[in-house]
Amino acid sequence: MNDIHGIQPPAAPRPIQPTEAVAKSGAPSEPVEVPDTVEISAAARLAAKVQEIPEIRIELVERIKAEIAAGTYESPEKLEIAVNKLMEELLPNL
């Protein structure tokens, strides 16, 4: 029981001393500019494209299916419009 010294520490607190010398320069260092970058994953790009797809108009799809089945969907006017749009898409500078 001779080693009990009460609740006080055996010595007064001392300041912490650095173990290595710290290099001090006269001027503060300049901040380094690091450019921000963003990388978008392939999955995120695909998800964005999916959001751009318009909603399916079921009534229009059903009507066109019925017209195709009845043989009344195709007409010379519709074929001409389709060919013109295709040509504009394939050859936009003509």
Residue, then its C-alpha position, 0 to 999 in steps of 0.5 A: m500500500n506504499d505505492i498509493h499517492g492519492i487521486q493526483p498525478p505524481a507530477a505536474p503536466r508538462p507541454i508536449q515537445p515535438t520529436e522532429a524539428v519543424a521547418k519554418s519558412g518566412a512566407p506562408s505556403e500558397p494554396v494549391e488549385v486542384p481542378d474538380t472532375v466528375e465522371i459519369s458511369a455507363a450505368a448513369r448515362l443509360a439511366a438518363k437515356v431511359q428517362e428520355i424515352p416517351e411514354i408508350r401510348i397503348e391506345l395508339v399501338e392497339r389502333i395501329k396493330a388493328e390497321i396492320a391486321a386489316g391491311t389498311y395501315e400502309s398507304p402511298e402517302k404514309l410510305e412517301i412520308a416515311v421515305n422522305k424522313l429516312m432520306e433526311e436522316l441519312l442525307p441531311n445535307l441534300 
